[in-house]
Amino acid sequence: MGKGVKVAVVGGVFAVMIGGAGYGAYNIVSALDGGGGGSAGAAETRRSGPPDKEEVRETADAFLGAWEKGQAAEAASYTNNAADAGVLLTAYGEEARIARVDITPGVPRGATVPFTVKATVSLDGVSKPLRYTSALTVVRGQTTGRALVDWEPSVVHPDLRDGDTLVTGESAQPPIEAVDRDGTVLTREKYPSLGPVLDTLREKYGDRAGGSPAVELSIRHATDEADTPLLTLAEGEPGKLRTTLSAEVQAAAEKAVQAYPESSVVALKPSTGEVLAVANNRDDGFNAAFQGQVAPGSTMKIITAAMLIDNGVTSMNGPAPCTDTATWQSQTFKNLTGMEPNEGATLANSFLRSCNTAFIKLIDEKPIDDASLTREAQERFGLGRDDWKTGIASFDGSVPASGGPDRAANAIGQGQVQMNPLNMASVTATAVTGAFRQPYLVSPELDGRQLAQAKGLPSETSAQLKEMMRLTATQGTAQQAMSGLGGDIGAKTGSAEVDGNATSDSWFTGFRNDVAAAAMAQQGGHGGDAAGPIVAAVLRAGG
């Protein structure tokens, strides 16, 4: 046998130990249960329970050793999903052009083995080194009893998700140098949550910005999401793309969301609709700030209050009794724990305290019907018509006409209503200016797209909404979060109950001078607990 090869007998079969590989891999040549690699022979008793230390080591060695040598099918056989693993591991060497792979393990943590990958990516005579870390976990196969690598695409690279693959080639679009409204360069390194946004901007506007394509190793996503570049082999010529963002406000937004898991925020200028910041702190990388579709809780009462005023049901200083409970078509609604009832409350008082029952009782008044809230949202606030063109993918809200208990639930931001921070920042902007200006991140002049239109609010309605939001920020549920902010300020809090979650989603929207912002923190509690501080931080930077 050649240099570095040792032969030993293990359990009655030959084991070929191959030296010189970066991981010191070995293969056990045996009749294996289910075909392919693993540490349990067919003749062995089927094992159960978590894999022991030796099984973890053997399985990790076998998988990483085969991967290191470019044996995709062999490596895949050591996983609990050989089909999917084989596809991705094959692409690793072929479409991604990754070779000379050297894998070094770290210290195992129970059944999890961290490791470092060093490799080379080559195309058309150009090569670049690649280095990253990942980890695998060894589990017991459910049907075979073998110790197997628990397959996740992130084993191959930590940024890979289900259905993703790796490719090396000329980028689909030329690179861009995205800049803010004042010309400051925006990078994913400085503004991490902008990464997916910058990728989308490049995909959509790269060919309009005047650059030339780069040669890159990239993640090609299974969804419509833009490719994510990992390594550049040959630089392209970036084109400059001006956005409406403000580097200063974006930095504040990035910092603010980091304090609260699963949170998102958007800030914009009510006078123009220009988006000043968009930030997310989410494990899944989803741009929930623009594309989320969840119940907005009591922030929805801005639209409901507008509907009541526009339809002559009541006014800011008109009656809106706050009772302990309110029943609508056999469903009983309550207020937050500890809220004192006030039968003589005005709309402003019930709004600033966020009394649910006051709004439930008023939706039974004529001429309100099942579609009244829908019409208000669509015609006055520009929501729910699927026609926003922000420059990147976005969801423009949904307020469906609903009968039964959902008619009442919709009025307080539950039921079938769905929103995201972009929508609620726009709602605030419309409320305080009276005009709907569709939010946008890239000027429509760049590609000639037509922004959505809506008729906005009567001046009397806008004035009342703005004053009620001012009262909420200075005397009501938003007072604590907004304290210390100068200028013309207003806000509305919200808590949205989601089935299966013990803690409600935290919502908050507010304005300061010519900046409006909205945030949500999933399972963040009351509106002022998590979303409130996020919005206040952004308004402090932008107002």
LOROZA-177712 format. One record per residue: residue in one letter; x, y, z of N, C-alpha, C in turn. Coordinates in steps of 0.2 Angstrom, whole numbers, plus 5000, padded with zeros to 4 digits. Atoms other than C-alpha are relative to their C-alpha. Example, Ala and Ser with C-alpha at 12.3 -4.5 7.8 and 13.67 -1.06 7.14 Angstrom:
! residues 2
a500449945000506249785039500450065000 s499649944999506849955036499650055003 
//
This chain:
! residues 543
m500449945000500050005000500450065000 g499649945001500550184997500250035007 k499849974994501350295010499450035004 g500549974996500250355024499449955001 v500650044999499050205023500249945005 k499950054995498850085038499449964999 v500650045000497749935039499949975007 a500150044994496949865054499349975000 v500650045000495549745058499650035006 v500549984995494049815067499449965000 g500650034999492649715073499949944995 g500150055004493049575061500150024992 v499949975007493249685045500650045000 f499449965002494649785037499850075001 a500149935000494749965041500650034997 v499449975003495850075030500150075002 m499949944997496650215039500550044995 i499749965005497150355027500350065003 g499749944997498450475033500150054995 g499849945005498950645026499450044999 a500549955001497250715025499950055005 g500149954995496850875034499749995006 y500450024994495650795045500249945003 g499850074998496550625047499449965000 a500650045001494950545040500149925000 y499950085001494650355040499349984998 n500650035002493350245032500049935003 i500050074998492750085039499649964994 v500250045005492549955025499649955003 s500450054997491049855030499349994996 a500650005002489349795026499650045004 l500349954996488449945032499250004999 d500850005000486549965037499850064995 g500349955004485650065023500550024995 g499549985005487250075012500450065002 g499649944998488650205013500349995006 g499550004994489650255028499650005006 g500350014994489350255046500449965005 s499550044996490050165061499749945003 a500450064997488750025064500049954994 g500050055005488949865054499349975000 a500750035000487349775048499949945005 a500050064995487849625059499950025007 e500049984994487849735074499350015003 t500749994997486349755086499850074999 r500249935001485349905082500050045006 r499949974994485850035094499550065001 s500549954998484750165103500350055005 g499749954996484950325113500550054997 p499649955003486050475110500749964998 p499350025002487750435101500550015005 d499549994995489150415113500650044997 k499449965003490850505111500349974995 e499650045005491650375101499650004993 e500449995006490150375089500050074997 v500049945003490150555087500750024997 r499349995003492050555084500049974993 e499950045006491950415071499650034994 t500549985005490450485062500250074997 a499849935002491150665061500649994996 d499450015004492850595055499849974993 a500250035007492050495041499750054996 f500349955004490950635035500450054998 l499549955002492250765035500549984996 g499550035004493550655028499849994993 a500350015007492450605013499950074996 w500149945003491950785010500650044998 e499349975002493750845011500349974994 k499750035006494250724997499550014994 g500549995006492750774986499649954999 q500450065001491850614988499350025003 a500749974998490050694989499549945002 a500550054999489050534988500249965007 e499750034994490150455001499850045007 a500149954994490050605013499250005002 a500749994999488150615010499749945004 s500250064997487950435016500150005007 y499950004993488550475033499550055003 t500549964998487050595035499349975000 n500750035000485150565039499650034994 n500449985006484650645022500550004994 a499550015005485850575009499850044994 a500249975007484850644994500250075000 d499949935000484850824999500850025001 a499349994999486650815006500449994994 g499750025006487250734990500050064995 v500149955005486550874979500550065002 l499749944997487351014990500849995000 l499350025000489050924992500350004993 t499850005006489150894974500150074997 a499949935002488851074970500650045003 y499549974997490151124982500749994996 g499450015004491551044971499950024993 e500249995007490651074954499850074998 e500249935002489651234952500350055004 a499649954995490551314967500750014998 r499350015002492251264960500550015006 i499649994994492951244978500449935000 a499550065000494451124979500550015005 r499550004995495951084990499750025007 v500349994993494851075005500449975005 d499650034994495651055022499650025006 i500449994994494551035037500349985006 t499750014993495151055055499450005005 p500550004995494051005069500150045006 g499949974994493751095085499949955006 v500250054995493351025102499349995000 p500750025000491750935102499650035006 r500449984994490351005113499449955000 g500550065000489350845117500049974993 a500150035007488650785100500250054994 t499949955005489150945091500750014999 v499350005002490850955082500150074996 p499849945005491451135076500649984996 f499450015005492651135062500150074996 t499749955004493651255051500149984993 v499950025007493651245032500550054997 k499649965004495051305022500049974993 a500050035007494951285003500250064995 t499849955006495251374986499450004995 v500550005005493951434974500450034994 s499749985006494551444956499650004994 l500450005007493851494939500450044995 d499749965005494651544923500750025002 g499349984998496451544930500150045006 v500049954994495951654945499849965006 s500150044993496051574963500050055006 k500049964993495651644980499949955005 p500150044994495751564997499350015003 l500650004997494151525006500149975007 r500050034993494051505025499450025004 y500649984996492551495037500049945005 t500150054995491951395052499349985000 s500650034999490451285054500049955005 a500050054994489851145065499549944997 l500450055002488950975063499849975007 t500350044994487850875076499949934998 v500150075002487850685076499449985004 v500650024997486150605080499949924999 r500250075001485450425081499550004994 g500550015006484650375064499449975003 q500650024997482850345068499849934997 t500250065003482650195056500649955001 t499450045000484450125056500349995006 g499650004994485050155073500750025000 r499349985001486650215066500150075002 a499849934999487550375071500150044994 l500049965007487350505057500050075002 v500049935000487650685054499350024999 d500749975000486050785057500050054994 w499949965005485850855040499750075000 e500349935001485651045038500550034995 p499549965005486351155023500550045004 s499549964997487251255036500649975003 v499450044998488451115040500550024994 v499549985005489251155023500250075000 h499949934998489151335026499550045004 p500549974995488351435040499550044997 d500549955002487451555029499549964995 l500550045005486551415018499449985004 r500650034997484751375021499749954995 d500350055004483551245014499950024993 g500149995007483551234995500650054997 d499549965002485051354994500649954997 t499450035002486651304984500550054999 l499449965001488351374980500250004993 v499849995007488951444963500650045000 t499549955001490451524957500050024992 g500149975007490351634941499950075000 e500249925001489951804934499450015004 s500649994997488751884945499450024996 a500649995004486951904939500050074999 q500149935001487052094942500750035001 p499449964998488552214942499950025008 p500049984993489052264960499750085000 i500249934999488352434967500350025006 e499849964994488952564979499450045002 a500649974998487352604988500250065005 v499849944996487452774996499450035003 d500649974996486252865008499850074996 r500349935003485353035004500550054999 d499549955000486953135007500649974997 g499450035003488153014998500549965004 t499650054995488852915013499949934997 v500050075002489252735007499749965005 l500350044995488152605015500249934999 t499750075001488952435018499749955005 r500350054995488352275026500549995006 e499550014994489952275037499850055005 k500249944995489352445045499349995002 y500750004998487552415044499749934998 p500150075002487252225045499349984998 s500750025002485352215044499950034993 l500149985007485552305027500249954995 g499750055004486352155020499549984994 p500450035005484852075012499750064995 v500349945004484152255006500550014995 l499549995005485852284998500049954994 d500050055005485752124989499550004995 t500649995004484052154983500150064995 l499849945004484552334977500449984994 r499650025006485952254967499749964995 e500450045005484852124959499650044996 k500549965004483552254954500350064996 y499749945003484652404950500750004997 g499350005002486352344946500250024993 d499949995007486152354927499850074999 r500249935001485452534929500550055003 a499549964997486852594940500750014997 g499549995004488152584927500749965001 g499450044998489352444934500149954995 s499950075003490052284927500149955004 p500150054995489852114934500749985003 a499450034997491152034946499949924999 v500050075000491651854947500049985007 e500150014993491051784964499849935001 l500450064996490651634975499450035003 s500649974997488851664980499649945002 i500550044999487451584988499450014996 r500649995004485951554976499549975004 h500550024996484451554986499449964997 a500550045003482951434983499450054999 t500649965001481751584985500250064995 d499949955004481651744975500650055002 e499549964997482951824986500650004996 a499449995004484451894978500649965002 d499450044999486151794977500450045006 t499649974994487251824993500749994998 p499350025001489051844988500449995006 l499650034994490351754999500750024999 l499349995001491951784990500150034993 t499949975007492551894975500649984997 l499450035004493751814963500350064996 a499849945004493751964951499550065001 e500449944999493152134955499650034994 g500449965005491752214945500150075001 e500049935000491552394942499350025003 p500649984997490252454955499750064997 g500449945002488852574949499850035007 k500349974994488252704962499350015000 l500750004999486552694968499850045006 r500249964995485752834978499449975003 t500650024997484452784991499850065004 t500349954996483352885002500249995008 l499850014993484152815018500450055003 s499549964996485052915031500549965004 a499550044996486652845038499950015007 e500149994993486352925054499449975003 v500650034997484652865057500049924999 q499950075001485052695050500549975005 a499650024994486452675063499750005006 a500450014994485252715077499549955000 a500450055001484052595070500349935001 e499650064999485352455069500149995007 k499950014993485852485087499449995004 a500750014996484052495093499849935000 v500350065000483452335087500549945003 q499650054997484952235093499949995008 a500250014993484252265111499449955001 y500650034999482752165107499949944994 p500050065005482651985098499450014996 e500550015005481551965083499650074999 s500349935001481252155081500250034993 s499949975006481152265066499750085001 v500249935000480952455063500150034993 v500049965006480652575049499950085002 a500149934999480852765049499950044993 l500149975007480252885035499850085001 k500149935000479953065031499250014998 p500749995002478053105032499950054994 s500149955006478253255020500149984993 t499850025007478953155006499949924999 g500150075000478752965010500749974999 e499350035000480652935009500249965006 v499850044994481252795020500750025002 l499349984997482652845031500449955003 a499650054997483052685040499549944999 v500350075000482552495039500549955003 a499650054996483252375052499749945003 n500350074997482952195058500549975004 n499650044996483652095071499649935001 r500450075001483051915066500549954999 d499650065002483851745066499949984993 d500150035007483051705049500250054995 g499849955005483751865040499450034996 f500649975004481951905034499950075001 n500249934999481552085031499350015002 a500750004997480052085042499850075000 a500249934999480152275043499650024994 f500349985007479552285024499549944998 q500350055003478852115021499649965006 g500450044995478052055038499350004999 q500750005000476252005039499749985006 v500350024993475652005057499550055003 a500549954997474352085068500350055003 p499649944997474852265073499750025007 g500249984994473852265089499650075000 s500449945000473152435095500350064996 t499849955005474252535083499550014995 m500650005005472752495072499550055002 k500649954998471652615082500150064997 i499949945004472452755072499550004994 i500550015006471452695057499349995002 t500750014998469952645067499750075002 a500249934998469852815075499950044994 a500249965006469952895058499449984997 m500650025003468552785052499450035004 l500649984995467452835067499950074999 i500049925001467853025064499750014993 d500249995007467653015045499249984999 n500750025001465952925047499550045005 g500549964995465253045060499849975006 v500250044994465152915074500250045006 t499849964994466153025086500650044998 s499549955002467553145087500550005006 m499550004995469153175097499750015007 n500349984994468053255111499349975001 g500650034999466553155108500049935004 p500150064995465952995118500349944997 a499750075001466952835118500149965006 p500050034993466452745134500549945001 c499650054999467752635141499749955006 t500350054995466952485150500449945001 d499650064998467652325158500049954994 t500050055005467052215144499650034994 a500449985005466252235127499849934996 t500250065003465252095118499850014993 w500249995007465152085099499949934997 q500250075003464151935091500349945004 s499950064995464451815106500750005002 q499350004998466351865108500150065005 t499949954995466851955123500750035000 f499449975001468252075122500250045007 k499849974994469252145137500650054999 n499449955000470552285141500649965003 l499450024997472352265147499850005008 t500150014993472452205165500150075004 g499949944996472252355177499750064998 m500349945003471352475166499450025004 e500649974997470052575175499550014995 p500549985005468352585166499950085001 n500249935000467752755162499450014995 e500650005004465952765156499950074996 g500049935003466152955152500650024996 a499449995004467752935142499850034993 t500049985007468053035126500449964996 l499650045004468852965111500750015001 a499349984998470453055115500249965006 n499850044994470452975132500149934999 s500050075001470052805127500649984995 f499450005004471452825113500650005004 l499450004997472752875124500249955005 r499950064995472452735137499949944996 s500150065005472152615122499549955003 c500650044997470452555129499749964994 n500350055005469852405118499350014999 t500850015000468052405123499750064997 a500349945003467752585118500050004993 f500050015007468252545100499549954998 i500550055002467252385100499350025000 k500749974999465652475106499850044994 l500249955005465752605093500049974993 i500150025006465952495078499349974998 d500750025001464152445080499550064998 e500449945001463552625077499950014992 k500149985007462852675060500450064998 p500050055006463452695046500549954999 i499450055000464852575051499749934998 d500250065002464752415042500649954999 d499550045000465852265039500650024995 a499549975004466852355025500350075001 s499849934999467052525033500750015002 l499350004999468752485040500449994994 t499650015006469352415024500050064995 r500049945004468752565014500550065003 e499649954996469652685027500749984998 a499350025001471252585025500250014993 q499850005008471252575006500050074998 e500149945004470552745001500450065004 r499749954996471252855015500849995001 f499450024998472852765020500449974995 g499650035005473352685004500249925001 l499850074998473452505012499649954997 g500350065002472952335006499850004993 r500250005007472852364988500649964995 d499550035004474452274983500350044994 d499749955006475152424973500650045002 w499449964998476652494983500649984996 k499450015004478252504973500550045004 t499549974996479552544986500750004997 g499350015003481052494976500349935002 i499850074998481252324985499349975001 a500650044999479952184989499750035007 s500449984994478652245002499349985000 f500750024999476952205009499750075002 d500349934999475752355009499449995005 g500650014995474552285023499449974997 s500650035002472952195023499550015005 v500649984995471252255031499449974996 p500650025003469952135024499450015003 a500749994997468152165026499849935003 s500150064996467652045040499350015003 g500650004996465951995048500249965006 g499950034994465651915064500550035005 p499649984995466851925078500650044998 d499449975003468251975066499950074999 r500149935001467452135063500250055006 a499849964994467752195081500749995001 a499350024999469452105082500450054995 n499649965005470052195066500150085003 a500049934998469652365074500550025005 i499449994995470952335088500649974998 g499450035003472252265076500149935002 q500050074999471852085079499649974994 g500450035005470751965069500449994993 q499750015007471251965050500550054998 v499549955002472252125050500749985000 q499350015001474052115044500450064998 m499649945001475352245045500849985001 n499350004999477252275046500250075002 p499849934998478252425053500050054994 l500149955006478352505035499350025000 n500749985000476452505035499850055005 m500249964994476252575052500450075000 a499749935001477552715049499750044995 s500449965005476552765034499450025003 v500749984997474952765044500150065004 t499849944996475752885056500150064996 a499849945004476452995042499350024997 t500749985003474652995034499650045005 a500449974994473853035051500250075001 v499849934998474953185055500050054994 t500049955005475053265038499350004996 g500650005003473353215031500149974993 a499950025007474153155014500349935000 f499650065001474652985009500550014995 r499450005004476352975002500349935000 q499850075000476852804997500850005002 p499250014998478552755006500449974994 y499650035005479952724994500850015003 l499350014998481852674996500450034995 v499649985006482452714979499550054996 s500449955003481852864969499649974994 p500450035006480452814956500350034993 e499849975006481352924943500649954997 l499550055003482752784942499749954995 d500350055004481552664934499350014997 g500749985003479952754930499449975003 r500650034997478852664942499550055003 q500549964998477252734947499849995007 l500250014993476952764966499349995001 a500750014998475352714974499750075002 q500349944999474052844976499449995005 a500650014996472652874989499850075002 k500349934999471553024994500250035006 g499849974994472153045011499450025005 l500549994995471253115026499750085000 p500249935000470153275028500450035006 s499649974996471053405037499850005008 e500250014993469953395053500149945003 t499850064998470253215054500749995002 s499250014999472153225053500150045006 a499849964994472153365066499849975006 q500350034994471153265078500549945002 l499650064999472253105075500750025003 k499449984998473853205077500050025008 e500049984993473253285094499949945004 m500050064995472753115101500649965000 m499350034999474453045097500450045004 r499649964996475253195105499849995007 l500350014993474153165121500349935002 t499850074999474652975120500850005002 a499250004999476553025120500150045006 t499949954994476353155134499749985006 q500450014994475053085145499749925000 g500350075001474552905139500549945000 t499750065000475252735136500750014997 a499449995003476752805126500550045004 q499649954997477352925139500749985002 q499350024997478752825147500550004994 a499550015006479552775130500250074997 m499849945003479452955123500250055004 s499749954996480053045138500750024998 g499449985002481453155135500150034993 l499949985007481153185116499650075000 g500349945001480853365112499750014993 g500449995006479953445097499349985000 d500750025000478253405091500049925000 i500050075000477953225096499349975001 g500750044999476553095096500249924999 a499950075000476352905097499449965001 k500550054998475252755099500349935001 t499750074998475652585107499549954998 g500450065002475052415103500349945003 s499850074998475052235110499649954996 a500450055004474552095098500149935002 e500050074998474051925104500149964994 v499950055006474651785093499949935003 d500250074998473951605095500649965001 g499450044998475151495104500650035004 n499549964997476251635111499750025007 a500249984993476251665130500050085001 t499949935000476851845127499850034994 s500349975006476051965115500650044996 d499549965004477052055101499950075002 s500049924998477552235105500050044994 w500149955006477052375093500150075003 f499949934998477452555094500150044993 t499949965006477252695081500050075003 g500049934998477652885083500350044995 f499749955004478253045076500450055004 r499749944997479453185080500250054994 n499949955005479453335069499849974993 d500150035006479653275051500349934999 v499850075000480053095055499549965003 a500550054997478852945058500449945000 a499650074999479452775064499549955003 a500450054997478652615069500449935000 a499650064999479352455076499549945003 m500350054996478852285082500549955002 a499650054997479652155093499649945002 q500450064999478851985092500149975007 q500050034993478451915109500450055005 g499649944996479152085116499650035005 g500449984994477652115128499650064998 h500449945001476752285129500450044995 g499749965005477052415116500550045002 g499549964997478052525127500649965003 d499550044997479152375133500650004996 a499550025004480152335118500050054994 a500049965006479552425102500050075002 g500049934998479352595111500750025001 p499349974999481252615116500350004993 i499750005006481652565098499850064996 v500349945004480552695090500350075003 a499749944996481152825103500750024998 a499349995001482952795099500150034992 v500049985007482652815080499850074999 l500249935001481652975082500550055003 r499549964997482953045093500650014995 a499550005005484253015079499850044994 g500249975006483153085065499650065001 g500449945000482053215072500350065002 
//
